[in-house]
Amino acid sequence: MSGFQYTFKKELQPLVLDQLKYQLHYFLPQLEGRFMLGTKIFHILDELEISLNELEILKKIFERYEELNELPLQNQDSVIWNVENTEGYLSENQISFDRIFEEEFIEKVKKFINISIKVQKGLNIYNKIWIELLKELDEKIYEYFSTIFELSEIYAPHMIELEELERTGYLKNSFHHLCYTSHTTKDYTKFPHDGVERSKIGKYLDVNQKYVLNPALCLHVYPQLRDKQGVNNTVYTIKGSCFRDESGNLNNTTRLLEFVMREFVFFGTEEFIAECHKQLVDFWILLMKKINLKFEIKIANDIFFDDNTDSKLFSQVYSDNKLELVVHVKDLEVSVSSVNKHMYHFSDVYNITNEPGKLAQTMCMGLGYNRILEMISRENQNREVEK
């Protein structure tokens, strides 16, 4: 059939509209650039063909979002800190921060322009300048946190067992963003002994998936502390690649299939987690001011897609359990880091206690290095244009 138009029962709330755009690009990437979506109407141009299957998918997505749009979602400003309200900001860590992030390094940051080779959507190859700046930035962040916390660093493989993701509930909420791995069949009678064409590989793969590529690095830390006692006021850190399938939302700047993260994972009492939380926000402010990026620290407005959408949404919107560091460059705003307080979720799953019979609280902070460097590069390019 040609063309299609859908009118929503009521005007879409901003949160719903943003998530709907994302879902349309995810499930129907072939429609990219072929539709218009407003707060009240979705429209595909009359001269464009749309299949019955695509039409059915659209109707199901819209039905779901009509229901979500009935919820009284919080759309007011959730910003806690920004450039304006941190003017004259004083930190007890300022001296050590300035010593580590010295002027010579900041001058390199100010001159950095990202020139990467695009392999395909979501995948880049980076040059020596990018590699060296990433390495130096990571070393300085590690050194800074070493002055505040006693860090235990671990290295993990690029893969993690699906069993662990199922155990923690990650699989339920985010299975559609995972990058699955598979091996060829070990059945000798079915094995393609003469090789196989790329288009036919699928029929020879083992359907019993055991591993996925890392969706988040912190997920490697918790299983290592299974049934551990005395895990009190402890900080782990891990750096590596993460992988996320965002389908039609992938690009070569801020939504990558593979990206580099540094994560810090905290275990301890409620008081320890609260103090660490303050230190993490303090670090964000110090870093953004030092590299001169316009920023906001805000409460995350995540929407989850399962039967518990209402409660999960409200538990995050109305508390500071998840904060995001959002950087603004011209008309682009991107989350480059987040802090997540898990309370007792992971310690309950893995029986991690800080004293007999008392579960430890956990929290993690992730830094997205690709996004940080991308926003630095964009800001530098804008300044050059404005000169």
Backbone hydrogen bonds, N-H to C=O, Kabsch-Sander energy under -0.5 kcal/mol:
donor,donor_aa,acceptor,acceptor_aa,energy
3,G,45,L,-0.6
3,G,48,L,-2.9
4,F,44,I,-1.4
6,Y,42,F,-2.7
8,F,6,Y,-0.5
8,F,40,K,-2.7
12,L,39,T,-3.3
17,L,13,Q,-2.8
18,D,14,P,-2.4
19,Q,15,L,-2.1
20,L,16,V,-2.5
21,K,17,L,-2.2
22,Y,18,D,-1.7
23,Q,19,Q,-2.4
24,L,20,L,-2.4
25,H,21,K,-1.9
26,Y,22,Y,-1.9
27,F,23,Q,-2.8
28,L,24,L,-1.9
31,L,28,L,-2.1
32,E,29,P,-1.6
34,R,31,L,-2.6
36,M,43,H,-2.8
38,G,41,I,-2.8
42,F,6,Y,-2.8
43,H,36,M,-2.8
44,I,4,F,-3.3
45,L,34,R,-1.1
48,L,45,L,-1.7
50,I,1,M,-3.1
55,L,51,S,-2.2
56,E,52,L,-2.1
57,I,53,N,-2.2
58,L,54,E,-2.4
59,K,55,L,-2.2
60,K,56,E,-2.0
61,I,57,I,-2.4
62,F,58,L,-2.7
63,E,59,K,-2.2
64,R,60,K,-1.8
65,Y,61,I,-2.1
66,E,62,F,-2.2
67,E,63,E,-1.4
68,L,64,R,-2.0
69,N,65,Y,-2.1
70,E,66,E,-0.5
70,E,67,E,-1.2
71,L,68,L,-1.5
73,L,71,L,-2.1
75,N,73,L,-0.7
80,I,297,I,-3.6
81,W,297,I,-1.4
83,V,295,F,-1.1
86,T,82,N,-0.7
86,T,83,V,-0.5
87,E,84,E,-1.4
89,Y,86,T,-2.2
94,Q,91,S,-1.5
97,F,93,N,-2.5
98,D,94,Q,-2.8
99,R,95,I,-1.9
100,I,96,S,-1.8
101,F,97,F,-3.1
102,E,100,I,-1.4
105,F,102,E,-0.6
106,I,102,E,-1.9
107,E,103,E,-2.4
108,K,104,E,-1.2
109,V,105,F,-2.0
110,K,106,I,-2.2
111,K,107,E,-1.0
111,K,108,K,-0.5
112,F,108,K,-0.7
112,F,109,V,-1.0
115,I,113,I,-0.7
116,S,114,N,-0.6
117,I,125,I,-3.0
118,K,116,S,-0.6
119,V,117,I,-0.7
119,V,123,L,-2.1
120,Q,123,L,-1.3
122,G,251,N,-0.5
123,L,120,Q,-2.4
125,I,117,I,-2.5
131,I,127,N,-2.2
132,E,128,K,-2.7
133,L,129,I,-2.2
134,L,130,W,-2.5
135,K,131,I,-2.4
136,E,132,E,-2.4
137,L,133,L,-2.8
138,D,134,L,-2.6
139,E,135,K,-2.2
140,K,136,E,-2.1
141,I,137,L,-2.3
142,Y,138,D,-2.6
143,E,139,E,-2.4
144,Y,140,K,-2.6
145,F,141,I,-2.4
146,S,142,Y,-1.7
147,T,143,E,-0.9
147,T,144,Y,-1.1
148,I,144,Y,-0.6
148,I,145,F,-0.7
149,F,145,F,-3.1
151,L,149,F,-0.9
152,S,235,V,-2.0
153,E,151,L,-0.5
154,I,237,T,-2.2
160,I,212,V,-2.6
162,L,210,K,-2.6
164,E,161,E,-0.9
165,L,161,E,-1.1
166,E,162,L,-2.4
167,R,163,E,-2.1
168,T,164,E,-1.7
169,G,165,L,-0.7
169,G,166,E,-0.6
170,Y,165,L,-1.0
171,L,165,L,-1.8
173,N,169,G,-1.3
174,S,170,Y,-2.5
175,F,171,L,-1.1
177,H,174,S,-1.8
178,L,175,F,-1.1
180,Y,178,L,-0.7
181,T,211,Y,-1.8
185,T,204,Y,-3.1
188,Y,186,K,-0.8
190,K,187,D,-1.5
191,F,187,D,-1.2
193,H,191,F,-1.5
195,G,192,P,-1.8
200,K,197,E,-1.8
201,I,198,R,-1.2
203,K,200,K,-0.9
204,Y,201,I,-2.3
205,L,202,G,-1.2
206,D,183,H,-3.8
209,Q,207,V,-1.5
212,V,160,I,-2.2
213,L,179,C,-2.8
214,N,158,H,-2.9
219,L,216,A,-0.8
220,H,217,L,-2.1
221,V,218,C,-1.3
222,Y,218,C,-1.1
224,Q,220,H,-0.6
224,Q,221,V,-1.0
225,L,221,V,-0.5
225,L,222,Y,-1.6
226,R,223,P,-1.3
227,D,350,Y,-3.0
228,K,225,L,-2.2
231,V,353,T,-2.6
232,N,230,G,-1.7
234,T,267,F,-2.5
235,V,150,E,-0.8
236,Y,265,V,-2.9
237,T,152,S,-2.1
238,I,263,E,-2.1
239,K,154,I,-0.5
240,G,261,M,-2.2
242,C,259,F,-3.2
243,F,214,N,-3.1
244,R,257,L,-1.8
245,D,177,H,-2.9
246,E,244,R,-0.9
248,G,25,H,-1.0
249,N,246,E,-2.6
250,L,247,S,-1.8
251,N,255,R,-2.8
257,L,122,G,-2.0
258,E,122,G,-1.2
259,F,242,C,-2.2
261,M,240,G,-2.9
262,R,367,L,-1.5
263,E,238,I,-3.0
264,F,365,M,-2.4
265,V,236,Y,-3.2
266,F,363,M,-3.6
267,F,234,T,-2.6
268,G,361,Q,-2.0
273,I,269,T,-2.4
274,A,270,E,-2.1
275,E,271,E,-2.1
276,C,272,F,-2.6
277,H,273,I,-2.4
278,K,274,A,-1.7
279,Q,275,E,-1.8
280,L,276,C,-2.2
281,V,277,H,-2.0
282,D,278,K,-2.4
283,F,279,Q,-2.1
284,W,280,L,-2.2
285,I,281,V,-2.2
286,L,282,D,-2.4
287,L,283,F,-2.9
288,M,284,W,-2.6
289,K,285,I,-2.2
290,K,286,L,-2.0
291,I,287,L,-2.3
293,L,288,M,-2.1
294,K,328,H,-0.6
296,E,326,V,-2.3
297,I,81,W,-3.2
298,K,296,E,-0.6
298,K,324,E,-2.3
299,I,78,S,-1.7
300,A,322,K,-2.4
306,D,304,F,-0.8
309,T,306,D,-1.4
312,K,308,N,-2.3
313,L,309,T,-2.6
314,F,310,D,-2.4
315,S,311,S,-2.0
316,Q,312,K,-1.0
316,Q,313,L,-0.9
317,V,313,L,-2.6
318,Y,314,F,-1.9
319,S,316,Q,-1.2
323,L,339,V,-2.3
324,E,298,K,-2.8
325,L,337,S,-2.8
326,V,296,E,-3.2
326,V,324,E,-0.7
327,V,334,V,-3.0
328,H,294,K,-2.7
329,V,332,L,-2.8
332,L,329,V,-2.3
334,V,327,V,-2.4
336,V,325,L,-2.7
336,V,334,V,-0.6
337,S,325,L,-1.0
338,S,366,G,-1.6
339,V,323,L,-2.4
340,N,364,C,-2.9
341,K,321,N,-3.6
341,K,339,V,-0.5
342,H,340,N,-0.7
342,H,362,T,-2.0
343,M,362,T,-0.8
345,H,342,H,-2.0
348,D,344,Y,-2.3
349,V,345,H,-1.8
350,Y,346,F,-2.3
351,N,347,S,-0.7
352,I,347,S,-2.0
353,T,228,K,-2.5
353,T,351,N,-0.6
354,N,358,K,-1.9
355,E,358,K,-1.2
358,K,355,E,-2.7
359,L,357,G,-0.5
360,A,352,I,-2.3
361,Q,268,G,-2.9
362,T,343,M,-1.9
363,M,266,F,-1.5
364,C,340,N,-2.2
365,M,264,F,-2.4
366,G,338,S,-2.1
367,L,262,R,-2.4
368,G,336,V,-2.8
368,G,366,G,-0.5
369,Y,260,V,-1.8
369,Y,367,L,-1.0
370,N,260,V,-0.7
372,I,368,G,-2.2
373,L,369,Y,-2.6
374,E,370,N,-2.1
375,M,371,R,-2.4
376,I,372,I,-2.1
377,S,373,L,-2.4
378,R,374,E,-2.3
379,E,375,M,-2.2
380,N,376,I,-2.3
381,Q,377,S,-2.3
382,N,378,R,-2.3
383,R,379,E,-2.1
384,E,380,N,-1.9
385,V,381,Q,-2.0
386,E,382,N,-1.9
387,K,383,R,-0.8
387,K,384,E,-0.6
